[in-house]
Amino acid sequence: MQRRSPYSRNEILFILAAALAAAVLCALGITWYLGRDNRWFRIVSPPNEIATEIVALDRGLNAYVRTQQGNLYLCGGSSWRDVCRKVSPDELPVNKVPAQWLTCGAAPFPQTPAAPGAVIASIEVGRCDGVPTYSKLVILSDGTLWQWRHTFTWADQFAAGTCVILGLGLGVAFGVFIVKLRRYLREPERVR
């Protein structure tokens, strides 16, 4: 004996459409969320001077820059509290780039978004031991400093897959709720 589904064909189609719509919305949302750091952000620049050269980087990818006036500054960060501080030539690191940011070897540098202006100086670094992380710092023709940084991890794919599966589940739950609500509202009022 074949058991009949408690839902009609149209109701099943509605539930499937709701599940697919929720999965697509979740996939778009997680794609936007994971791609939000794949952009350039402005870092603090020397006050009242124009940076012309990236001299070196520290371990945190803060840039030692030289200005048109020949002064050296250590600049990093993008919040309102960050500042460039003037440094002496003695404070410059021995190596232009710390060894931990040179572990990618001959691996190709990933495609970066278009720079926010005309680039006069740049430096690309990568750390591939463990989770691959790449960064690029640039000085634009107006003397502002910009940075791009991106980490490539398996957790991004796991989060995307999990989000799509949760979207399917939420879509099914939403579809079933709407179908039952519609049935309840169309049902004639019972006489007591």
C-alpha positions, 0 to 999 in steps of 0.5 A: 500500500502506497502512502500518500504525501500530506502535501499536494504537488503545488505545496511540495513545489513551493517548499522546494522553491523556498529551499532553493531560494534560501540556499541561493540567498545564503550562498550569495551572502557568504560569498559577499562575506568571505570576499569583503576583505579582498579589497584595498584599504587605506592605511595612515600616511605621514602627516603633512608630508608625501610618502615616496618610497617603501623602505622596509616592513616590520613583522606586522606589515607596518611600512617604513616609508621615506617622504619627499623631504627625506624623513623616515616614518613607521606607518600602519593601521587604518583606524583613527587612533593609528599614527605614523611615527617618525623614526631614525635610520638606526631604527630601520630593520636589517632586512627589507622584509621579515623572513616569515613573509618570504615563505611562498618561494616561487608560488605565483602571487594571487590576483589583486583588485585594481589599485585605487590610483596610480602606484609609484611604489609597491611591495608584495609579500606572502606567508605560505607556511600554514595558511597562505596569506598574501599582502601588497602595500602601495604608495599612490601618486598623492602620497597615500598608503594602501594595503591589500591582504588576503588569507586563503583557508579551507575554512572559507569553503567549509563555511560556504558549504555549511551556509548553503546546507543551513539555507536549504534547511531554513528554506524547507522550514519556512516553506512548510510554515507558509504551507501550514499557515495557508492551510490554517487560514483557508480552513473554514472556522469550526463551529463549537 
